[in-house]
Amino acid sequence: MGIPYKFKEINDNLSNGTQKKGGVHPIIKSREKLNTKALAEYIAGNDPVLRTEMELAITKTFRAIEKALKNGYTVALNDYGAFQLSAQFREDFNPEEPHRAESIEVKSVNFRASTKMKKRISAAGFEKSER
């Protein structure tokens, strides 16, 4: 089983007339979304005891990652990637006021996959999606 993809047409809205360029680019089509329970089932197979343990392990792992991020850590999982926060000023921030901690909010939680993980996933290959 490979990674499902399909092609999407590229529209050139910037060029005029005969200068327009067309083409396609590949997009990944997810088979479905795996929530925590579904991921635990995917790992454990038909073993209900292991499935419950996996669900608990997944939940505890991500709670620990969340706690570490809240305490200012970057969480690097060897050969998989790293979780890190990015910040921005709040929308109601007045630039004429002093810059303070209260002026800042979390913009996003970022995950950057390691080079090794990208190579392992790329080795899976692709298959054309019918959807």
C-alpha positions in Angstrom: 0.0 0.0 0.0 1.4 3.4 -1.0 0.6 7.0 -0.4 -2.5 8.0 -2.3 -2.3 11.0 -4.5 -4.1 12.8 -7.3 -3.2 15.6 -9.7 -4.7 19.1 -9.4 -4.6 21.6 -12.3 -2.5 24.7 -11.8 -4.3 27.9 -12.8 -2.1 30.8 -13.9 -4.0 34.0 -13.0 -1.1 36.3 -13.2 0.0 36.0 -16.8 -2.1 37.4 -19.6 -3.4 35.9 -22.9 -1.0 33.5 -24.6 1.6 33.8 -21.9 -0.5 31.7 -19.4 1.1 28.6 -18.1 -0.8 25.5 -17.2 0.0 22.2 -15.7 -0.7 20.0 -12.8 0.8 19.2 -9.4 0.4 16.2 -7.1 -1.6 16.4 -3.9 -1.8 13.8 -1.2 -5.3 12.3 -0.6 -5.7 11.0 2.9 -7.4 7.6 3.3 -9.1 8.8 6.5 -8.2 10.5 9.8 -6.9 8.3 12.6 -7.9 9.7 16.0 -6.3 8.4 19.2 -8.5 5.4 19.5 -8.2 4.5 15.8 -4.4 4.9 16.0 -4.3 2.6 19.1 -6.3 0.0 17.1 -4.0 0.4 14.2 -1.0 -0.4 16.4 -2.6 -3.2 18.5 -4.6 -5.0 15.9 -7.2 -7.4 17.4 -5.7 -7.4 20.9 -8.2 -5.4 23.1 -5.9 -5.3 26.1 -3.0 -3.9 24.1 -5.3 -1.5 22.3 -6.3 0.0 25.7 -2.7 0.2 26.8 -1.7 1.8 23.5 -4.5 4.4 23.8 -3.3 5.3 27.3 0.4 5.4 26.1 -0.5 7.8 23.2 -2.5 10.0 25.5 0.2 10.2 28.2 2.9 10.8 25.6 1.1 13.8 24.1 0.1 15.2 27.5 3.9 15.1 28.4 4.8 16.8 25.1 2.2 19.5 25.8 3.5 20.0 29.3 7.1 20.3 28.1 6.1 22.8 25.4 4.2 24.9 28.1 7.5 24.9 30.1 9.5 26.2 27.2 11.1 23.1 25.9 11.5 21.9 22.3 10.6 18.2 22.2 12.9 16.2 19.9 11.9 12.6 19.2 15.0 10.8 17.9 14.8 9.9 14.2 11.2 11.3 14.0 11.2 15.0 14.4 10.7 17.9 16.9 7.8 19.8 18.3 8.3 23.5 18.9 6.2 26.6 19.6 6.0 29.8 17.7 4.7 33.1 19.1 3.1 36.3 18.0 1.8 39.5 19.5 -1.9 39.5 20.4 -4.3 41.2 18.0 -5.2 43.8 20.5 -1.5 44.6 21.1 -0.7 48.4 20.9 2.9 48.8 19.5 3.2 52.1 21.4 2.9 50.3 24.7 5.8 48.5 26.3 6.4 45.0 25.1 5.4 42.6 27.9 4.7 38.9 28.3 1.0 39.7 28.4 1.3 41.0 24.8 2.4 37.7 23.4 0.4 34.5 22.5 1.2 31.1 21.0 0.8 31.3 17.3 1.2 27.6 16.6 2.7 24.3 17.6 5.0 23.2 14.9 6.3 19.7 14.1 9.3 19.4 11.9 10.0 15.9 10.6 13.6 14.6 10.8 15.5 13.9 7.5 15.5 10.2 8.5 11.8 10.1 8.9 11.2 11.9 5.6 13.4 9.3 3.8 11.6 6.4 5.4 8.2 7.7 4.4 9.3 8.6 0.9 10.4 5.0 0.4 6.7 3.9 0.7 6.0 5.0 -2.8 2.8 6.4 -4.3 -0.4 5.0 -5.7 -3.0 7.0 -7.8 -6.2 7.7 -5.8 -9.6 7.1 -7.4 -11.2 9.9 -5.3 
